[in-house]
Amino acid sequence: MDRENKKTLLQIAYYGTSILTIALSIVFMIAMGMHEVAVYQKIVYYIWSIILILTIILDIVASIKHDFKFLTGLVIAALAFLCLVMGIIVYASFSVEWMVPFFAMGRFFTLVGFSTVLTILGIVVFCTGEKLINHNENK
């Protein structure tokens, strides 16, 4: 495959994944409002989602300017750590004798599932942007 075609496919993957991450973050915030979730969980996950959206936007700018990728990487790592900690807290708050009851599964998977998928997408966006920068610098 031609080098220019690889760059085009990489750009499509990068911007497509970025848009998907932002769209799913907005859907996550709407889904939390539809489920009855504890107030502290809503506050933490709303702030988490807003920071993720801003980080993805900053990552796009950083990829275009070839600068500040280290900062976005640190923020994504912090968001991944917060996702892990909040997942444990949500599990502990929903579990009864270390099992999540059937009636709480929808709320549990809304919080933990969405945040995990969004964390993975954030990491993929960061890595794809880094590959795009390396592809442009190797030219």
N, C-alpha and C positions, 0 to 999 in steps of 0.2 A: 504494500500500500504506500502511496505517495506521502511524503512528509506533511504536505499542506492538507491532505485529506485527514490525516491523523489529528492534526491541530483542530480542524473543523469539528470532527467527532468529539474531541475532548472538550471543546467549547460548548457544544450542544449538551453534553453530559453535565458539565459544570453548571451552566445556567439553568438547565432543566431541573437538576437536583436542588439548586438554590431556590427556585420558584416552588418546587414541591415541598421543601422544608418550611418555607414561609407560609404556604397555604395550609399545610397540616398543623402548623402552630396556631393559626387562627381557628381552624376547626377544633383543635384541642381546647382552646379557651371557650369556644361556644359549647362544646360537649360538657365541660366542667360546670357551666352555668345551668345546664339541663338536668344534671344529676345532683342529688343532695349530698354534698361533700362538706366536710368540716371547714370552717372559715379559715383556719390557719393553713389548711392544705390549698384552698383556693388562692389565698394571698401568695403563698410561696410559689405555686405553679403559674399564676398569672405573671408574677415578676420574672420567673424563670423563662417563660415563653417570650416575654417582651425582650429580655436580654438576649435570648437566642436569635430572635428576629433581627435585632440591632447588630449582633455579631455577624450574622450571615451577610447583612448589608455592608458592614465594615470589611468582611472578607472579600466581597466582590470588589470594593474600592481598592483594597490592598493587593488583590491579584492584578488589577489593571495597572496600578502604580508600581508594582513589584516591591512593596515596602509594607511594614507592619504585620507581616504574616505571623511573626513570633507572638505578638500581642493577641491576635485572634486564636492562635493555638492554645495559649494560656487560658483564655476565657472559655474556650470549648472544653478544655481539660477540667476547669473548675465547674462548669455546668454538668459534665459527666459525673464528677464526684458528688455534686449536689443531687443529681438524679439517683445515684446509688444510695445515698443517705436517706433521701426522702422515700425511696422504695422500701427501705427497711422500716422506716417510721410508719408508712402507710400499711405495710404488712402487719406490723405489730398492733396498729390500731384497729384493723379489720379482723384479725385472727381471733379465733376462739379455740383454745387448746391447740395452738399452732396450726390450725386449719382455717382457711377463709370460707365462711359459710356461703351456701349457694345464693342466697338472696343478696349478698354483697359483692358477688363476682363481677357484675356489670360496672359498678363504681370502681372496684379494685383494678380491673383491666383498663378502664378509661384512664385512670391516673398513671398506673405503672406501665401499661402497654404503650400509651401514647408517648410518655416521656422517654421510654427506652428507644422507641422507633425514631423519635426526633433527635435523641442523642447520637444514634448511629448515623442518621442522615447528616447531622452537623459535622461529624468526623469525616464522612465521605466527601462532603463539600470542601472541607479544609484540605484533605489529601488530594482531591482532584484539582483544586486551585494551585496547590504546590506543584503538582505534575505539570500543570499548564505553564506556570512560571519557568520551571526547568526546561520545558519544551521550547519556550521562547528564547531563553538564555543560551541554549545549546545551538541555536541557529547560527 
